[in-house]
Amino acid sequence: MGRSRTIRVKIVGLLLVPLVSMITLWGVIVAVTAGESLELRSYKERWTNLRQPAGQLIGELQRERLTSARLVAHRHVAADQADAYEQRARTDAARDLFRRLSDRSRGSTTEAVRRQIDAVSTQLSRLEAIRAEVDAGLSPRLPVVEAYNAISDALFGLQRNVALIDDIPIYEQSRLVINLGYAKELLTREQAIAVGDPAAEERKLFTQLVGNRRFLIDQALAELDAPLREIQVGIITSPAYQRLRIMEEQIIAGRAPADWPSTSTALANAIQNAQNEASVMLTERAEPVADAVLVRALVLAGTGLLVVVVSIGISLRMGNRLSRELAGLRQAALDVAENRLPLVVRKLRQGEEVEVPELTVPGRTAEIADVGKAFATVQQTAVEAAVGEAKLRAGVGQVFRNLARRSQALLHRQRIQLDGMQRTATDPQALDDLFRLDHLTTRMRRHAEGLIILSGAAPGRGWRKPVPLHDVVRGASAEVEDYPRVTVSPMPAHSLAGPVVGDVIHLIAELIENATVFSPPHTTVTVRGELAAHGFVVEVEDRGLGLGEEELAELNERLANPPEFDLADSERLGLFVVARLAARHDIRVTLRGSPYGGTTAIVLIPAELVVSPEEQEPEPVRKMRVVTSE
């Protein structure tokens, strides 16, 4: 009952996947729409805390720039100094207000706005140095004007970043209003340059400012909507503005109109008032747009939530129905996975005869019944394949053992005959041939033992008493075809426990044979041995081409964790035999690169298998009696 409930929950969960995706999409849409509404509502807050104080600071900086230009041009007249100091106080008050409000709004703004606030703070930190240069008379008028211009440019950059909003019409109109504000900034720059008698270079800059200001005004008026355009058109079409244009032409021509300061100041103030009125109008526009977006978000959220609830109800009903229909199929699958197949595998491992289990899958509907029959067929085929493979593996192992045992018996008899022939031979050439034949017999015996190991059994060759490790290594090299290339270095006088001597000889012989096969015939294979903290280490080093890092890692993994023998993988039977023998006696075999470019095989024999000379006097290999299983 509990499992049926679990499968019901899983099926319902599967059906709810598209619903969860739909809910997520619904949530994202609602969040984005609500975010747009909140963004529009925060437009007024940003205008109050950032854009408006920045505009006030720009106005005070424009007036301070003009008083500083007069102070430099008139060479520090007392009246100009008093005006400059009074204006600096007003500028400082506007700067402090801007810093306080901008710090308050830093956490609720974007990263781009925060970077621009930092840029403004960097420029404002230069204000005291600019004033000091003006007071000391160390800087001409034009560099002073340009220093103030840099601060104003940073503040206008902040206004443009603050004006970024998701509502495109409001953003476009706001950008145009800021451009008109920058046109007023250019007019105040004209005032600062036209103080006194401007030089030729200054008149050239004045001409550029006039052209840029007129272009900004013409471009903005063409794109502003009707209500905002009306605010600006009254100024541009006024007689005072026309007189200003005439005066600008006169200054460019080298003349200085007497009423230029008053006319330009009046127009600058008028433009600033129009700027303030336009900014308030844009702020008021954002609120109803935000309300409309919020209403749309609520309607969308309600409709989407209703659809989601209905979809969840339908999915739950379908899920319950499907879970009831599939309960029998699931129970049959669990019975096969938890009971029948484990029983078959356990019997196969114990060598018992097994019967292929039959699967019966009930189904209430035709569709479920068809699925059950198909599943039963698949499971039946899988079980039969597993049984067949297990039988084949067991049969192959039995064949390996039978052939190896027969070969061992014949080879043992052959070695006895060869030993007798060697004792009676007198012809040196015949004795040499007998020794070669004896070496071939030794190698054949090792290959027969390899078949026994592949079948999963133990080869049976061993010694009763410990054997010196140096003799063990020499015996392993003697079982290799290319044994003249093998150099066995002197080793400590420690011995190896007798019961594992045969397996260790076989293991080291396989490694030495690999080293001779995979290295050039003119090179030598060096075998060294020494004591280590955890036992005795034997190193087999060749000077071949070596192995790559990936191949070394793969082979070391196979040596550490030997897999089941695969008949299709017959290229590295020697290493498979090494892995089986090492795992049997807890011997660690590791391959690594050799300094000579080849490969070094490191065999670590555990300390419990190593016998020191003080513990027992070993008997030489030639006097040991070989105990075999045949």
C-alpha positions as CSV (number, residue, x, y, z in Angstrom):
1,M,0.0,0.0,0.0
2,G,2.8,2.3,0.9
3,R,4.6,1.6,-2.4
4,S,1.4,2.2,-4.4
5,R,1.1,5.6,-2.7
6,T,4.8,6.3,-3.5
7,I,4.3,5.5,-7.2
8,R,1.2,7.6,-7.3
9,V,3.2,10.6,-5.8
10,K,5.9,10.1,-8.4
11,I,3.5,10.0,-11.3
12,V,1.7,13.0,-10.1
13,G,5.1,14.7,-9.7
14,L,6.0,13.8,-13.3
15,L,2.7,15.4,-14.5
16,L,3.4,18.4,-12.4
17,V,6.7,19.1,-14.1
18,P,5.1,21.2,-17.0
19,L,2.9,22.8,-14.4
20,V,5.9,23.9,-12.3
21,S,7.5,25.3,-15.5
22,M,4.3,27.2,-16.2
23,I,4.2,28.5,-12.6
24,T,7.8,29.6,-12.9
25,L,7.1,31.3,-16.2
26,W,4.0,32.9,-14.6
27,G,6.0,34.1,-11.6
28,V,8.7,35.5,-13.8
29,I,6.2,37.5,-16.0
30,V,4.5,38.8,-12.9
31,A,7.8,39.7,-11.2
32,V,9.0,41.5,-14.4
33,T,5.7,43.4,-14.8
34,A,5.6,44.4,-11.1
35,G,9.3,45.3,-11.3
36,E,8.5,47.7,-14.2
37,S,5.7,49.3,-12.1
38,L,8.1,49.7,-9.1
39,E,10.8,51.1,-11.4
40,L,8.4,53.7,-12.7
41,R,7.3,54.6,-9.2
42,S,10.9,55.0,-8.1
43,Y,11.5,57.5,-10.9
44,K,10.1,60.3,-8.7
45,E,12.3,59.2,-5.8
46,R,15.4,59.2,-8.0
47,W,14.5,62.6,-9.3
48,T,14.2,63.9,-5.8
49,N,17.3,62.3,-4.3
50,L,19.7,62.4,-7.3
51,R,18.5,64.3,-10.4
52,Q,17.1,67.4,-8.6
53,P,20.1,67.9,-6.3
54,A,22.5,67.3,-9.2
55,G,20.6,70.1,-11.2
56,Q,20.9,72.5,-8.2
57,L,24.6,71.8,-7.9
58,I,25.1,72.3,-11.6
59,G,23.4,75.7,-11.4
60,E,25.6,76.8,-8.5
61,L,28.7,75.5,-10.3
62,Q,27.7,77.5,-13.4
63,R,27.5,80.7,-11.3
64,E,30.8,80.0,-9.5
65,R,32.5,79.4,-12.8
66,L,31.3,82.8,-14.0
67,T,32.5,84.6,-10.8
68,S,35.9,82.8,-11.0
69,A,36.3,83.8,-14.6
70,R,35.6,87.4,-13.7
71,L,38.0,87.2,-10.8
72,V,40.8,85.9,-13.1
73,A,39.9,88.4,-15.9
74,H,39.7,91.5,-13.7
75,R,42.8,90.6,-11.7
76,H,41.1,90.2,-8.3
77,V,38.9,93.2,-8.0
78,A,37.5,93.5,-4.5
79,A,33.9,93.3,-5.6
80,D,34.6,90.2,-7.7
81,Q,36.3,88.5,-4.8
82,A,33.3,89.1,-2.5
83,D,30.9,87.7,-5.2
84,A,33.2,84.7,-5.6
85,Y,33.3,83.9,-1.9
86,E,29.6,84.3,-1.5
87,Q,28.9,82.0,-4.5
88,R,31.4,79.4,-3.2
89,A,29.4,79.2,0.0
90,R,26.2,78.5,-1.9
91,T,28.1,75.9,-4.0
92,D,29.3,74.2,-0.9
93,A,25.8,74.0,0.5
94,A,24.5,72.5,-2.8
95,R,27.5,70.0,-2.8
96,D,26.8,68.9,0.8
97,L,23.1,68.4,0.0
98,F,24.0,66.3,-3.1
99,R,26.4,64.1,-1.2
100,R,23.9,63.5,1.6
101,L,21.1,62.6,-0.7
102,S,23.3,60.5,-3.1
103,D,24.6,58.5,-0.2
104,R,21.1,57.8,0.9
105,S,20.1,56.5,-2.5
106,R,23.2,54.5,-3.3
107,G,21.8,51.2,-2.1
108,S,18.6,51.4,-4.2
109,T,20.3,52.4,-7.5
110,T,22.0,50.4,-10.3
111,E,25.7,49.7,-10.6
112,A,26.0,52.1,-13.4
113,V,24.5,54.9,-11.3
114,R,26.8,54.1,-8.4
115,R,29.8,54.3,-10.6
116,Q,28.7,57.7,-12.0
117,I,28.2,58.9,-8.4
118,D,31.8,57.9,-7.6
119,A,32.9,59.8,-10.7
120,V,31.1,62.9,-9.6
121,S,32.6,62.6,-6.1
122,T,36.1,62.4,-7.7
123,Q,35.5,65.5,-9.7
124,L,34.1,67.4,-6.7
125,S,37.2,66.6,-4.7
126,R,39.2,68.8,-7.2
127,L,37.0,71.9,-6.4
128,E,39.2,73.2,-3.6
129,A,42.3,72.9,-5.7
130,I,40.6,74.9,-8.5
131,R,39.6,77.6,-6.1
132,A,43.1,77.8,-4.7
133,E,44.6,78.3,-8.1
134,V,42.1,81.0,-8.9
135,D,42.9,82.8,-5.6
136,A,46.6,82.6,-6.2
137,G,46.3,83.8,-9.8
138,L,48.3,80.7,-10.9
139,S,46.0,79.7,-13.7
140,P,44.7,81.5,-16.9
141,R,41.0,81.9,-17.4
142,L,40.5,79.1,-20.0
143,P,42.0,76.3,-17.8
144,V,39.8,77.4,-14.9
145,V,36.7,77.3,-17.1
146,E,37.6,73.8,-18.4
147,A,38.2,72.6,-14.8
148,Y,34.6,73.6,-13.9
149,N,33.4,72.1,-17.1
150,A,34.7,68.7,-16.1
151,I,32.7,68.7,-12.9
152,S,29.5,69.7,-14.8
153,D,30.0,67.0,-17.4
154,A,30.2,64.4,-14.6
155,L,27.0,65.7,-13.1
156,F,25.2,65.6,-16.5
157,G,26.4,62.0,-16.9
158,L,24.8,61.1,-13.6
159,Q,21.5,62.7,-14.8
160,R,21.5,60.7,-18.0
161,N,22.1,57.4,-16.0
162,V,19.3,58.3,-13.6
163,A,16.9,59.0,-16.4
164,L,17.2,55.4,-17.7
165,I,13.7,53.9,-17.3
166,D,11.9,50.9,-18.9
167,D,9.2,53.2,-20.3
168,I,10.6,54.3,-23.7
169,P,8.5,57.4,-24.3
170,I,9.2,58.8,-20.9
171,Y,12.9,58.0,-21.2
172,E,13.1,59.6,-24.7
173,Q,11.4,62.8,-23.5
174,S,13.6,62.9,-20.3
175,R,16.7,62.5,-22.5
176,L,15.7,65.5,-24.6
177,V,15.0,67.6,-21.5
178,I,18.4,66.8,-20.2
179,N,19.9,67.8,-23.6
180,L,18.1,71.2,-23.2
181,G,19.6,71.5,-19.8
182,Y,23.0,70.9,-21.3
183,A,22.3,73.6,-23.8
184,K,21.9,76.0,-20.9
185,E,25.2,74.7,-19.6
186,L,26.8,75.6,-22.9
187,L,25.3,79.1,-22.6
188,T,26.8,79.6,-19.2
189,R,30.2,78.5,-20.6
190,E,29.8,81.2,-23.2
191,Q,29.3,83.7,-20.4
192,A,32.5,82.6,-18.6
193,I,34.6,82.8,-21.8
194,A,33.1,86.2,-22.9
195,V,34.1,87.9,-19.7
196,G,36.4,90.9,-20.5
197,D,38.1,90.9,-23.9
198,P,38.4,87.2,-25.1
199,A,41.5,86.3,-27.0
200,A,41.4,84.7,-30.5
201,E,41.6,81.2,-29.1
202,E,38.8,81.9,-26.6
203,R,36.6,83.3,-29.4
204,K,37.2,80.1,-31.4
205,L,36.0,78.0,-28.4
206,F,33.1,80.5,-28.0
207,T,32.1,79.9,-31.6
208,Q,32.1,76.1,-31.0
209,L,29.9,76.4,-27.9
210,V,27.4,78.6,-29.8
211,G,27.1,76.1,-32.6
212,N,26.7,73.1,-30.2
213,R,24.1,74.9,-28.2
214,R,22.0,75.8,-31.2
215,F,22.2,72.3,-32.6
216,L,21.0,70.8,-29.2
217,I,18.1,73.2,-29.0
218,D,17.0,72.6,-32.6
219,Q,17.3,68.8,-32.3
220,A,15.4,68.6,-28.9
221,L,12.6,70.9,-30.0
222,A,12.0,68.8,-33.1
223,E,11.5,65.6,-31.0
224,L,9.8,66.9,-27.9
225,D,6.1,66.2,-27.6
226,A,3.6,69.1,-27.6
227,P,3.3,69.9,-23.8
228,L,7.0,69.9,-23.3
229,R,7.7,71.8,-26.5
230,E,5.4,74.6,-25.5
231,I,7.5,75.2,-22.4
232,Q,10.6,75.7,-24.4
233,V,9.2,77.4,-27.5
234,G,8.2,80.5,-25.5
235,I,11.8,81.1,-24.7
236,I,13.3,80.3,-28.1
237,T,10.9,82.6,-29.9
238,S,11.2,85.5,-27.4
239,P,12.8,88.8,-28.4
240,A,15.4,88.4,-25.7
241,Y,16.6,85.1,-27.3
242,Q,16.9,86.8,-30.7
243,R,19.0,89.6,-29.1
244,L,21.2,86.9,-27.5
245,R,21.9,85.4,-30.9
246,I,22.8,88.8,-32.3
247,M,25.2,89.4,-29.4
248,E,26.8,86.0,-29.9
249,E,27.6,87.0,-33.5
250,Q,29.1,90.2,-32.3
251,I,31.3,88.5,-29.8
252,I,32.4,86.0,-32.5
253,A,33.3,89.0,-34.7
254,G,35.4,90.5,-31.9
255,R,33.0,93.1,-30.4
256,A,31.8,93.1,-26.8
257,P,28.1,94.1,-26.4
258,A,27.5,96.0,-23.2
259,D,24.2,94.2,-22.2
260,W,25.5,90.7,-22.9
261,P,25.9,89.7,-19.2
262,S,22.4,90.7,-18.2
263,T,20.7,89.3,-21.3
264,S,22.5,85.9,-21.1
265,T,21.9,85.6,-17.4
266,A,18.2,86.3,-17.8
267,L,17.9,83.7,-20.6
268,A,19.9,81.2,-18.5
269,N,17.5,81.6,-15.6
270,A,14.5,81.3,-17.9
271,I,15.8,78.1,-19.4
272,Q,16.5,76.7,-15.9
273,N,12.9,77.5,-14.9
274,A,11.6,75.7,-18.0
275,Q,13.9,72.7,-17.1
276,N,12.4,72.5,-13.6
277,E,8.8,72.6,-15.0
278,A,9.5,69.9,-17.6
279,S,11.1,67.6,-15.0
280,V,8.1,67.9,-12.8
281,M,5.8,67.1,-15.7
282,L,7.8,64.0,-16.6
283,T,7.7,62.8,-13.0
284,E,3.9,63.2,-12.9
285,R,3.7,61.2,-16.2
286,A,5.5,58.2,-14.6
287,E,2.9,57.6,-11.8
288,P,-0.2,56.8,-14.0
289,V,1.9,54.6,-16.2
290,A,3.1,52.7,-13.2
291,D,-0.4,52.3,-11.9
292,A,-1.5,50.9,-15.3
293,V,1.4,48.5,-15.4
294,L,0.6,47.3,-11.8
295,V,-3.1,46.7,-12.7
296,R,-2.0,44.7,-15.7
297,A,0.4,42.7,-13.5
298,L,-2.5,41.9,-11.1
299,V,-4.8,40.9,-13.8
300,L,-2.2,38.7,-15.4
301,A,-1.3,37.2,-12.0
302,G,-5.0,36.4,-11.2
303,T,-5.7,34.8,-14.6
304,G,-2.5,32.8,-14.5
305,L,-3.1,31.6,-11.0
306,L,-6.6,30.4,-12.0
307,V,-5.2,28.5,-14.9
308,V,-2.5,27.0,-12.7
309,V,-5.0,25.8,-10.1
310,V,-7.3,24.2,-12.7
311,S,-4.3,22.5,-14.3
312,I,-3.1,21.2,-11.0
313,G,-6.6,19.6,-10.3
314,I,-6.6,17.9,-13.7
315,S,-3.1,16.6,-13.3
316,L,-3.8,15.2,-9.8
317,R,-6.8,13.3,-11.2
318,M,-4.9,11.9,-14.1
319,G,-2.0,11.0,-11.9
320,N,-4.2,9.0,-9.5
321,R,-5.7,7.1,-12.4
322,L,-2.4,6.3,-13.9
323,S,-0.9,5.3,-10.6
324,R,-3.7,2.7,-10.0
325,E,-3.3,1.3,-13.5
326,L,0.5,1.0,-13.1
327,A,0.6,-0.4,-9.6
328,G,0.6,-4.0,-10.8
329,L,3.4,-3.4,-13.3
330,R,5.5,-1.7,-10.7
331,Q,5.0,-4.6,-8.2
332,A,6.1,-7.1,-10.8
333,A,9.2,-5.1,-11.6
334,L,10.1,-4.8,-7.9
335,D,9.6,-8.5,-7.5
336,V,12.1,-9.2,-10.3
337,A,14.6,-6.6,-9.1
338,E,14.4,-7.4,-5.4
339,N,13.7,-11.2,-5.3
340,R,14.0,-13.2,-8.5
341,L,17.1,-11.7,-10.1
342,P,19.2,-11.6,-6.9
343,L,18.3,-15.2,-6.2
344,V,19.4,-16.2,-9.7
345,V,22.7,-14.3,-9.4
346,R,23.4,-15.8,-6.0
347,K,22.9,-19.3,-7.3
348,L,25.0,-18.7,-10.3
349,R,27.9,-17.5,-8.1
350,Q,27.6,-20.6,-6.0
351,G,27.7,-22.8,-9.1
352,E,24.2,-24.1,-8.7
353,E,21.7,-24.9,-11.4
354,V,19.1,-22.2,-11.9
355,E,15.8,-21.9,-13.6
356,V,14.7,-18.9,-15.6
357,P,11.9,-17.2,-13.6
358,E,8.7,-16.5,-15.3
359,L,7.1,-13.1,-15.0
360,T,3.4,-12.5,-14.7
361,V,2.3,-8.8,-15.0
362,P,-1.5,-8.1,-14.5
363,G,-3.1,-5.2,-16.3
364,R,-6.6,-3.7,-16.0
365,T,-6.7,-2.1,-19.3
366,A,-5.5,-3.2,-22.7
367,E,-2.8,-0.6,-22.9
368,I,-1.3,-1.4,-19.5
369,A,-1.5,-5.1,-20.2
370,D,0.4,-4.6,-23.5
371,V,3.1,-2.6,-21.6
372,G,3.3,-5.4,-19.0
373,K,3.7,-8.1,-21.6
374,A,6.4,-6.1,-23.3
375,F,8.2,-5.5,-20.0
376,A,7.9,-9.2,-19.1
377,T,9.4,-10.2,-22.4
378,V,12.3,-7.8,-21.9
379,Q,12.9,-9.0,-18.4
380,Q,12.7,-12.7,-19.5
381,T,15.3,-12.0,-22.2
382,A,17.6,-10.2,-19.8
383,V,17.4,-13.0,-17.3
384,E,18.1,-15.7,-19.9
385,A,21.1,-13.6,-21.2
386,A,22.5,-13.3,-17.7
387,V,22.1,-17.0,-17.1
388,G,23.7,-17.8,-20.4
389,E,26.6,-15.5,-19.9
390,A,27.2,-16.9,-16.4
391,K,27.2,-20.4,-17.7
392,L,29.5,-19.5,-20.6
393,R,31.9,-17.8,-18.1
394,A,31.8,-20.8,-15.9
395,G,32.4,-23.1,-18.8
396,V,35.3,-21.1,-20.1
397,G,36.8,-21.0,-16.7
398,Q,36.5,-24.8,-16.4
399,V,38.1,-25.2,-19.8
400,F,40.9,-23.0,-18.8
401,R,41.5,-25.0,-15.6
402,N,41.3,-28.4,-17.3
403,L,43.7,-27.4,-20.0
404,A,46.1,-25.8,-17.6
405,R,46.0,-28.8,-15.2
406,R,46.8,-31.2,-18.0
407,S,49.5,-28.9,-19.3
408,Q,51.0,-28.7,-15.8
409,A,51.1,-32.4,-15.4
410,L,52.8,-32.9,-18.8
411,L,55.2,-30.1,-18.1
412,H,56.1,-31.5,-14.7
413,R,56.9,-34.8,-16.3
414,Q,58.8,-33.1,-19.0
415,R,60.9,-31.2,-16.5
416,I,61.8,-34.4,-14.6
417,Q,62.9,-36.0,-17.9
418,L,64.9,-32.9,-18.8
419,D,66.6,-32.9,-15.4
420,G,67.6,-36.5,-15.9
421,M,68.9,-35.9,-19.4
422,Q,70.9,-32.9,-18.2
423,R,72.6,-35.0,-15.5
424,T,73.7,-37.6,-18.1
425,A,74.6,-35.4,-21.0
426,T,78.3,-35.0,-21.8
427,D,78.2,-33.1,-25.1
428,P,78.3,-29.3,-24.4
429,Q,76.1,-28.5,-27.4
430,A,73.5,-31.1,-26.4
431,L,73.6,-29.8,-22.8
432,D,73.0,-26.2,-24.1
433,D,70.0,-27.4,-26.1
434,L,68.6,-29.2,-23.0
435,F,69.0,-26.0,-21.0
436,R,67.1,-24.1,-23.7
437,L,64.4,-26.7,-23.7
438,D,64.2,-26.5,-19.9
439,H,63.7,-22.7,-20.2
440,L,60.9,-23.2,-22.7
441,T,59.3,-25.6,-20.3
442,T,59.5,-23.1,-17.5
443,R,57.8,-20.5,-19.6
444,M,55.1,-22.9,-20.7
445,R,54.5,-23.7,-17.1
446,R,54.0,-20.0,-16.3
447,H,51.5,-19.6,-19.2
448,A,49.6,-22.7,-17.9
449,E,49.4,-21.0,-14.4
450,G,48.1,-17.9,-16.2
451,L,45.2,-19.9,-17.5
452,I,44.4,-21.2,-14.0
453,I,44.5,-17.6,-12.6
454,L,42.2,-16.4,-15.4
455,S,39.7,-19.1,-14.5
456,G,39.6,-17.8,-10.9
457,A,41.5,-20.7,-9.2
458,A,44.9,-20.8,-7.6
459,P,47.9,-22.2,-9.5
460,G,49.1,-24.4,-6.6
461,R,52.9,-23.9,-7.0
462,G,54.6,-22.9,-3.7
463,W,57.5,-23.5,-1.2
464,R,57.4,-24.6,2.3
465,K,60.2,-22.4,3.6
466,P,61.1,-18.8,3.0
467,V,63.1,-18.1,-0.2
468,P,65.6,-15.1,-0.5
469,L,64.0,-12.3,-2.4
470,H,67.0,-12.0,-4.6
471,D,66.5,-15.6,-5.7
472,V,62.8,-14.9,-6.2
473,V,63.5,-12.1,-8.6
474,R,66.2,-14.1,-10.4
475,G,63.7,-17.0,-10.7
476,A,61.2,-14.6,-12.2
477,S,63.7,-13.3,-14.8
478,A,64.5,-16.9,-15.7
479,E,60.9,-17.4,-16.8
480,V,61.1,-14.7,-19.4
481,E,62.0,-15.4,-23.1
482,D,64.5,-12.5,-23.4
483,Y,66.1,-13.1,-20.0
484,P,69.7,-12.2,-21.1
485,R,68.5,-8.5,-21.3
486,V,67.4,-8.5,-17.7
487,T,69.8,-7.1,-15.1
488,V,69.0,-8.0,-11.4
489,S,70.7,-5.7,-9.0
490,P,71.9,-6.9,-5.5
491,M,69.2,-6.9,-2.8
492,P,69.0,-7.0,1.0
493,A,69.3,-10.5,2.5
494,H,65.6,-10.7,3.2
495,S,63.3,-13.6,2.2
496,L,59.8,-14.2,1.1
497,A,57.3,-16.4,2.9
498,G,57.2,-19.8,1.1
499,P,53.4,-20.0,0.4
500,V,53.4,-16.9,-1.8
501,V,56.7,-17.4,-3.6
502,G,55.1,-19.0,-6.6
503,D,52.6,-16.2,-7.1
504,V,55.2,-13.5,-6.6
505,I,57.6,-15.1,-9.1
506,H,54.7,-15.3,-11.6
507,L,53.7,-11.7,-10.9
508,I,57.3,-10.3,-11.3
509,A,57.9,-12.5,-14.4
510,E,54.8,-11.0,-16.1
511,L,56.1,-7.5,-15.4
512,I,59.6,-8.3,-16.7
513,E,58.2,-9.9,-19.8
514,N,56.1,-6.8,-20.5
515,A,59.2,-4.6,-20.0
516,T,61.2,-6.7,-22.6
517,V,58.4,-6.9,-25.1
518,F,57.6,-3.1,-25.1
519,S,61.2,-1.9,-25.2
520,P,63.9,-2.0,-28.0
521,P,65.8,-5.3,-28.2
522,H,69.2,-3.5,-27.6
523,T,68.1,-2.0,-24.3
524,T,68.3,-3.6,-20.8
525,V,65.6,-4.1,-18.2
526,T,66.8,-3.4,-14.7
527,V,65.2,-5.0,-11.6
528,R,66.0,-3.5,-8.2
529,G,64.8,-4.4,-4.7
530,E,65.0,-2.7,-1.3
531,L,63.3,-2.4,2.0
532,A,60.6,0.2,2.6
533,A,58.5,1.3,5.6
534,H,55.6,-0.9,4.6
535,G,57.4,-3.9,3.2
536,F,59.8,-4.8,0.4
537,V,59.8,-2.9,-2.9
538,V,60.8,-4.4,-6.3
539,E,61.2,-2.0,-9.3
540,V,61.1,-3.2,-12.9
541,E,62.4,-0.5,-15.2
542,D,62.6,-0.6,-19.0
543,R,63.8,2.0,-21.5
544,G,61.0,1.8,-24.1
545,L,58.7,4.4,-25.5
546,G,56.7,4.8,-22.3
547,L,53.0,5.4,-21.8
548,G,50.8,8.5,-21.7
549,E,49.3,9.9,-18.5
550,E,45.8,8.8,-19.4
551,E,46.9,5.2,-20.2
552,L,49.0,5.0,-17.0
553,A,46.1,6.2,-15.0
554,E,43.8,3.6,-16.6
555,L,46.3,0.7,-16.1
556,N,46.9,1.7,-12.5
557,E,43.2,1.7,-11.9
558,R,42.9,-1.8,-13.3
559,L,45.8,-3.0,-11.2
560,A,44.3,-1.6,-8.0
561,N,40.8,-2.8,-8.8
562,P,40.9,-5.8,-11.1
563,P,37.7,-6.2,-13.1
564,E,36.0,-9.4,-14.2
565,F,37.9,-11.2,-17.0
566,D,36.6,-10.3,-20.4
567,L,37.2,-12.7,-23.2
568,A,37.1,-9.8,-25.7
569,D,39.9,-8.0,-24.0
570,S,42.9,-10.2,-24.6
571,E,45.6,-7.6,-25.4
572,R,46.8,-7.2,-21.8
573,L,46.4,-10.7,-20.2
574,G,49.7,-10.3,-18.4
575,L,48.5,-7.2,-16.5
576,F,45.2,-8.9,-15.7
577,V,47.1,-11.9,-14.2
578,V,49.3,-9.4,-12.3
579,A,46.2,-7.7,-10.9
580,R,44.6,-11.0,-9.8
581,L,47.8,-12.1,-8.1
582,A,48.4,-8.8,-6.4
583,A,44.8,-8.7,-5.1
584,R,45.1,-12.2,-3.7
585,H,48.1,-11.3,-1.4
586,D,47.4,-7.6,-0.8
587,I,50.4,-6.6,-3.0
588,R,50.4,-3.1,-4.5
589,V,51.5,-2.7,-8.1
590,T,51.9,0.8,-9.6
591,L,53.1,1.9,-13.0
592,R,54.8,5.2,-13.6
593,G,57.1,7.0,-16.1
594,S,60.8,6.2,-16.1
595,P,63.5,8.9,-16.2
596,Y,64.8,7.0,-19.3
597,G,61.6,7.5,-21.1
598,G,60.2,4.1,-20.5
599,T,58.0,2.7,-17.8
600,T,58.8,1.6,-14.2
601,A,56.6,-1.0,-12.4
602,I,56.8,-0.8,-8.6
603,V,55.8,-3.9,-6.6
604,L,55.2,-3.3,-2.9
605,I,55.2,-6.6,-1.0
606,P,53.5,-6.3,2.5
607,A,55.8,-6.5,5.5
608,E,54.0,-9.5,6.9
609,L,55.1,-11.6,3.8
610,V,58.8,-10.6,4.2
611,V,61.1,-12.6,6.5
612,S,64.3,-11.0,7.9
613,P,67.5,-13.0,8.1
614,E,67.3,-13.1,11.9
615,E,63.9,-14.7,12.0
616,Q,64.7,-17.8,9.9
617,E,67.5,-19.1,7.8
618,P,66.2,-19.5,4.3
619,E,66.9,-22.4,2.0
620,P,68.3,-21.7,-1.5
621,V,65.8,-22.1,-4.4
622,R,67.7,-25.0,-6.1
623,K,67.4,-27.1,-2.9
624,M,63.7,-26.3,-2.3
625,R,61.1,-28.9,-3.1
626,V,58.4,-27.5,-5.4
627,V,54.9,-28.4,-4.2
628,T,52.4,-28.6,-7.0
629,S,48.8,-29.5,-7.2
630,E,48.9,-32.0,-9.9
